[in-house]
Amino acid sequence: MGRKREGLSVAREIDELEEKLSLCRQSMEEVDLKLRREKLSHEGRKSLERERNLLMTKADNYALNRSTLQQCKHQSSPKGQKHKCSSRLRELKVKRKN
């Protein structure tokens, strides 16, 4: 893959991760609002807390992956680093398909 084409691919992945991160944060805000405002059974509260924890984990992963790709995008690095970034990009694409 050419350097310019790889850069576009990385930029696209970053954009997709930012969108997922934004949606995840919106969902967390909605869950937080429900936890604060709604009268919930013990089971209902526990369920929403689990959902919130899952969303927090997803958001952390999206933010970490975005940060990694941003570093790759902005580094004018030696071939070894370029290979590492290409590998990371492939990993993210495989995870997204699963």
N, C-alpha and C positions, 0 to 999 in steps of 0.2 A: 504494500500500500504506500503510495507516495506521501511525502511529508505534509503537503498541503491538504491532501484528501484525508489523511489521518487527523489533522487538526480540525477539519470540519466535522469529522465523526466524533471527536472528543467534545467539541462544542455542542453538538446535538445531544450527546449523552448528558452533558452538564445541564442543558436546558430541560431535558426530560426529568432529571433528578430534582431540579429546582421546582418543577411543577408538582411532582409527587410529594416533595417535602411540604410545599404550600398546602396541598390538599390534606395531608396528614395532620398538619398543625391546625387546620380548620376543624377537622374531625375531633381533635383533642379538645379544642375550645368548646365544641358542642357537648362533648361528654362531660367536661368540667362544669358547664352550665347546668346540665341535667343533675349532676351530683350535688350541686349547690341548691338548686331551686325545687327539684321535685321531691316529693315524699316517696321514698323507696323502701321496699321490703329489704331485709338483710341480704337475701339472695340477689335481689335486683341491684343493690349497691355493690356487692361483691363482683357481680357480672360486669358492671360498668367500670369498676376499678381494674379488672383484668383487661378489659378492652382498652382502657387508657394506658395501661402498662405496655400492651402490645403496640399501640400507636407510638408511644415514646421510643420503644426499641426500633421500630421502623424508621422514625424520624432521625434517630441517632445514626442508623446505618446509611440512610440517604445522605445525611450531612457529611458523614465520613467519606463515602464514595465520591460525593461532589468535590470535597476538599482534595482528595487524592487526584482526581481528574484535573482539577484546576491547577494543581502543582505541575502535573504533566504538561498541560497546555502552555504554561508560562515559562517552563524551563527550556533554555536552549542547552540541552545536555548532551553528553556523549552517547554513543550508540547503545551502551548497556542500559542507560536510563530510558531511552526511546523504546527499547525492547520491553522493559518493565512496564511502561505505560501501555504499550500495545497489548501486553498480556493482561493487564488490569481491565482494559476496555473489553477484551474478549470475555473475561470472567463475568463482568457485569451483564453483558449481552446474554450469556448462557443462563445466569440467574434469573434474568427478566423473562426468559422463555419458560422457565420451570414454574 
